[in-house]
Structure formats: structure tokens, C-alpha cells
Amino acid sequence: MPDIKGSVGDGGANAVQDVALVQAMLRVVKDAKGAAYFGNNYSGTYDGATKTAIAAFQADHKLIAPAGVKLDPAAAAKYDTSGLVGKNSQTLKELTKALPADYKEMRIIEGTKTVYLEMKDATAKANAGTIQTKNELDASFRQKVATLVTQVYADYKIALSIPPDGWRRDFAAQAKILPTKTGAGPGESNHQYGQAVDIGFQGLRWVDGDGQIRTDNWWLDAGNHMTAKKRLDFWAARNKIAYGALGLFKTNKVGDDIHVQAYSDNNVEYHVSLAGLLQSVSPKGMKWVGTPHSSQYKTDFGLGGATFKVGTARELWSSQATVTKADLATALNAKLAADKTFVIEKFLGLPPAPAQPGAKPPAPTVLKDADIKQTYIDAMKTLLQAEFKAADANWKKWKPLP
């Protein structure tokens, strides 16, 4: 139910959250003629219009002494002060009683200006319980996220929840997210490794300035009704518990407010970390190199020589690696020189080259670009994709590397 910490009105403390709450109540409570007592958008700033609205409500509900009537001290003490709403005043009680049914559970967070409606305890408990069942999340992290839901509800009566794509997601799910929404490709997000979730405000009902109730989504941007400042106030309230009390961390990606994770990004390079995972589980024993602040990966193709650029995580995952004939020729030549028994087709998983009638010409001592068949390129792209599939299957072996 609505509650203020101090007092609102002439001589009152007029804390921003208390003023906003009283204004919002007066915005939705109507007088005998059906007009709102407070006709402006509520703002959290005390002014003359707020004083007038309070006094009008008090007069209509006989909460202040009648004008021009002289009362003895005992009788006068039964009335509230005109234009002032105290914490435990009869004015606040009557104002609460007069609220329309949909507004009975109005609340506000200290230091903010946005009134919202209390969510259900059962919803918060169910959301926390669901988190506890997600064994793909790191155990310690999972417990902290569940506690976050419980504590946010205890403090603010808001039931946080996680969107369907906000849990651990595999490489394929990450690939489906548009690059414009996230800069991370398959394997480049800690969502792939059970170390992060997106957790927000789905179903939060809040009161717009004109008194209209808005129902918002996880990101608080449904219909773009909530201003950026108001959104930041809600995220700050969540983060006070998440980052302050529970030791969770934000991402370094600017604007990704919904995201929380198990560790700081400051000492982690996600391209290097993915390369480390790829190399540790490589079916072909490939060497992988990830470069800080670069989306391009390098590999030796499993041939033991120099490394070559082969594309982004999205390209590699979708079998669209940027393998050139020149690079593959260079890598194969180095391998052929080092291992006289090496067979290209066998390594690439291709059928053996057909026997030529008559005398078999000697294999070229040095492959030229023209000797690299398209089937070689396509087969290498498939092998590189298989490396990513192996990393996806062995995601629990991932380690955050600097």
C-alpha cells in the first residue's frame, strides 16, 4: 500500500519520492465532479498546485478544521494541518482509501520519481524457483541470481524475471541474435558458458505522469513510454542489490543494462578465451589465436605451421570461413615438406584421388594456388565449423582469459 517516509506540503520534508507518490495519488483520485484533485503530470517537485490539491482533498473529506470556526485545542487536534500530508496522517489514510481499485498497491523507490504497482509475491517465488532449476548455470552464480529475485521483491515488491533468450544459450542461439543487438558472435558471450543472464522487469505496471497505468517489458522500453532517466532509476535499484550486496557484475557493453554476470569483464578478453577453448577441444589439434579487440580469428588449419586469418565467429560457425587458396597452399606446402606421408584428401576427409591410367605423375613438390581445388576449400570450411561445434559441445571447459 502507499507509504511515505516523511511529510508532503508546506513545512514538510518533501522528499522527491514522497511528493511524487502523493501527487500521483491525487492525480487518480477524483472529486465529486469527477475531476482529478491534481490536474498536472506528477513530477516529484512540490509546488503550489500540489498544496492546492492536498487542501481541496482535505476539505472535501473534512480532514481539516472548517474555515472561520474557532475550536478548542482538543477538537483542533483531531484535524490534520491544511495542505500537509504526514506519514501517519488521516489525510494519507483517506487518500489511500479513495484510490481506485487498480491503484491500491502504489509504491515508489526512495530517491526516484516513478510510481509503480506492487507485483505478486507468488510471482517472485516462482521466478526464483525457476532459476534454481537451471543446472546449466554456474552453481554459485545461480544462487546469487535467485537471491537477487528474492531480495528485490523483499525491498521493492518487484518480481524480476529472465526472458526466454536470457539464460545460457548455445552457439546456435547466439548466432541467431542480430549483430546489431549484440556484438558477440557464437562462443563470444559468457551466456554460452552459464556465467551470465539477462534479468529484468517483465510485467511491471507503473503509473505514467498523467495517471495512466503502463505495463512494461523486461527492458522497460515497451512502447518507449518510460523515459531513459526513469529506466535508469529502476536499473539502479536492481543493481544496488545485484552489484552491491550480492557481488554480481555488470558487462562492459554500454547500454546492456539487463545483463548481469558472475565476474568482472576488466580482466577478460572474449576472443582470446574462445580461441583457448577451441584449441583445448580441437578435433584436429588446431592451433587457434584470438586477438584482443579484433573479431578475426587465426588458425594453423591443424597443419602445424603458421596461422592464417579465417574470419569471424559468425562466419566460422556458419561454414563461411574466409579460407583463401593462397593461405591453404602455404599451409599444405609446409606440412608436405615436414611429413612425406601426409595425404591431403585423408586429412580433409575427402575421397582419395582417383588413380590415373598409366604411369602416375609425381605429386608437385610445391602446390600453387591453382592446385588448390574448391573441394579443398569447402572441406576446410567444414573442418573449421566442426571446431566450433566441438567447442559448443564442450562449453563447460571454457575459461575466462585476459
N, C-alpha and C positions, 0 to 999 in steps of 0.2 A: 504494500500500500504506500501511497505518497508519504514522504517524510522529509523534513528539512532539519538541518543541523543547527541553524541559528534563527534569526528573525528577518522578516522582509517588510520594509516600509520606512517611513520617516523615523530616523533614530535607530533603525535596525542594522544588523551586521551586513546584510545584503550581499552575502557570498553569491558568486555567479551562479552556482548550481541551484541554490535556494530560490533566487529570483526567477531563473528560467522555469523551475518547476511550478512555482506559484502563478507565474504568467501563463504557462501552458494550461494549468487547471482553469484559470479564469477565461482562457480562450475557448474552452469547450463547454463550460457551464453557462447556461442561458438564463436570462431574466424572465420575468412574466410575459414579456412581449416577444420572447424567442430570440433575443439579441445576445451575443456573447458579451460578458462583462468587460473583457479586454479585447478590443477590436483590432489590435495590431498583431503582427507576427511576433511571437515570443522571442526574446533575444538574450536574456540573462543580464540585461542592463536595467537597473532600477531608474524609473523616471516618473514624471507627473501622471502619465496615463496609467501607470501601474498603481499609483496611490489612489487615483480616482476609482479604478476598478475594484480595488480592495474595499474602499469605503462604501461603494454602491452595493457590493455583495453583503457587507456587514449590515447596512441599513435595511436592506430587503429581508434579511434573516434575523433582524432585531438583535444583533450581536453587539451593538454599541448603544450608549445611552441616547435617548431621544433628545433631539436638539431643543434647547430652551427649557429643559426640565431640570430642576435642582434636586439632586439626590443626596441622601446621607452617605457617608463613607462605605457602610456595609452594602448598601444597594448598588453603589457605583462600582464596587469591587467585583460584582457579578458580570460586568460588561468588559469586553475587550477594548483596547485602545483603537480609536478610529484610524484607519489607514495603515495598521500594523498587524502582521501575521506572525505570531510567536510559535515556537516549536511545539508546545503542548496546548496551544490556544484553542478556544471553542471555534474560532474562525476557521482554523485548519481542519478541525473535525467536521464542521458543517460543510466546508468546501469539498472535503473528501466524500462525504455522504451524497453530495449533489452531483458528483461525477457521473456521466453516462456509463452504462454497464461495460462498454468496451474499453473504458479508460480507468477502471478501478485500480489496476495494478501499475500505475505510472511510477517510474523510478528515474533516477538520474545519477551519474557518476560524479563524484566530487571533482571540482575544477573544470567541469565541462558544461556545455550549453544545450545538449540534446537529450530530450526526454524520450524514454522508451518504455515498453511494457514488459513486465516480468514474464519470463518463459517458465515452462513446466519443469518441476523437479524430476518427474519421471523421464522426461526427455534427456536431461543431463545424465541421469544414472544409466540410461540405455546407451547413450553415446560413449560414456566412459567404459561401460561393459564391453561394447563392440571393440574398442581399442585393445582391451586386454586379451581378446581372442586372436589378434593379428600376430601370429608367431613369426612372420617374416620380418617384423620389425626387431631391431636390436632390443634385447630384454630390458636393459636399463633405460633406454630411450623410450620404449613403450610404456613403462611405468610412469615416467615423468609426464608424458603426454596425457595419459589417463588422469593423473593428478591435476594437470592443468585444467582439464574439463571440470573436475570436481571443485577445484578452488575458485575458478572464475564464477561458477554458479553460486558458491557459498558467499563470495564477496559482492557479486553484481546481479545475481539471478539471471544470468545469460548462459544458455546451453550451447557451447561451442560444438562444432562437428566437422567432419572431414569429407570433402567431396569425393565422388567415386574415383576420380583420377588423382587423388591427393595422397594415396598410400604408397607403398613400394610398388613401382611399376617396372616391368621388364623392358628389355631393349626395344622390342617391337612397339610397346605402348609409348615409349619416349619418342620413337621415330614418327609417330602419328601426330605429335604435338607440333604445331606450326613453328618454324624457326623464329617468326616474328613474336611469338608468345614467350618462347624461352630460347636462349642462345645455346642451350645444351643439346647435343646430339645423343644418340644411343650410347649408353655407358658413361656419359659425361656428367650425369646428375647423381647426387647422393640419394635421390629417390630410388635408383636402381639397387641400392645396397642396404635398404632398411634403416637408413640413418636420418631420414627426413620425412616430414608430412606437411601437407597444407591444411591448416585448421582455421576455420573462420566462423561467420555469423549467420549461416543459413537459417531463415525463418524469423530473424529478429524483426519485431514490429516497433517502429519508432514514430514519434509524433513530429510531423513537419511543422514549420513555422506557423502555418495557417490552421493548425489543429488536425489536419488530415493524417490518418494512420497509414504509414508505408510499410510494406513487408519486403525485407531485403534478402539478398543472397549471400553466399559465402564471402564475397569480396566487397560487399557493401556498395555495389555500384549498379544495382537494379534500376533501370530507367534513368540513371545518372541524377537521381533526386538528392542524394546526400552529397554535401559539398566535401571537397578534399580535406578541409580542416576538421569537419565532423568525423570523417572516416579515420583520420589520424588519431583523434581522441579515443576512439574505440580500440584501435590497434595498440595505442599506448597503455590502455588499461589492461589489455591481454598481456602485453609484453612486460609490464611491471611484475607480473607473476611468472611468466614464462622465462624471461631472461634474468630477472632479479632473484626471485625466490627459488626457482627450480633449476637454474643453471643451464637452461637451454640456450641456443644461439640463433641469431638471425643469419641470413645469407648476405653476401656482399653485393648481390644483384640489386641495384636500386629499384625500388618500387614493388618488389616481390614481398609485400607485407604479410601475406597469408602463410608464408613458408617459415617453418621452424626446423632446426636440425640439432644433431647430437654434439657438435663440436664447432669450433671457430674455423672460418674459411681462411684466416690470416696466414696459416702455415700449410695450406693445401693447394696443389695445382692439379686440377681435374684431368687435364690432358696427360700429364705425367703419370698420374695414378691409373688411368685407364691403360696406358701403354705398359705399365708394370703388371697389371692383371693379364693383359693379352699375352705378354711374354711368359708369364708364370704358368699359363694353362695351354700354351700353343700346341695344337696337334702336330704341327710341322716343325716345332722347335724354332720358330721365327724370332728374330730379334726385333723389338719394337721400340720406337723412340717417339715420345710426345714432347712438344716444345711449349714452354710457358707462353701464354698469351697468343698462341697460334692454333688454329683449328686443323692444321695439316699434320698428318702422321707419316712417319717413315718406317720402312721395314727392309730387311735384307732378303725378303721373299723365302726365308728358310734356306738360303744358299750359302750362308756363312761369310759373305763379303761385305761390301759397302752397303749403306742404307739409302733408300730412294723414297722420294715423296710419292704417296699413293692415294692422297685425298683426305676428305673429312670423314668423321664418324658416320654421318648420314650416307655418304657415298659408299663407304666400305660395307656398311650394313646392308645396303640395297643392291650389292653386287655391281656397283657403278664406280669402282675404284679407278683412279687415273693412272693406269699402268701403260707406259709407253713401250714401243718396240725397242727403242734405244736403251732404255733402262734395263729391260728384261734381257736383251742381248748382252749387255755388260755383265750383269749378274750371272747369267748362264755361262758365259765365257770363263769367268773366274772359277766357277765350280768345275767346269770341264777340265780346266788346266790343273786343278788341285786333285780331282778324282777321275781317273781314267775309266772307272767302271760306271760312272754316272750315266743314267738314261733319262733323257728329258721327259719322254712320254710317261714313263713309270712314275716319275716324281709328280707330274701334273695330273696323274690319274686318267690319262688318255690311252686309247688302244695303241698297241705297238705299231710302229711304222711298217707298212706292208713291204714284204720282200720284193726286191726288184729282179726281174728276169735277167739271167746272165750274171756277169760279174757285178758285185755290189760296189758302187763307187765309195771311196773313202769319205768319211764324215769331214766336213770342213774344219780346219784347225781353229778358225775364228769365225764365229757367227756374225753375219752382217744384219742390219735392220731388216733387210728383205727376207732373211732366213726365218724371221720370227713370224710364225703363222698366226692368223687371227684366232685359231683354236687354242694356241698357247696363251694368248692374252685373255681369252674368255675363261680358260681353265684357271689361270692365276687369280682372276677376279673372284671366281667361286671359292678358291682356297682362302683368299683373304676374308671373304664373307664367313667362311667356316671358322676362322679365328675368332670373329666377333660372336658367333653362335656359341663357341666354347666358353668365351668369357661370360656370356649371358647365363649359361648353364652353371657356371662356377662362380656366381656373383658373390658368394659368401667369402671368397678368398681375397676380395678387393681390400686394399689398404689405402688410407689417405696419405699421399706422399707430397713432400714440398716441391 
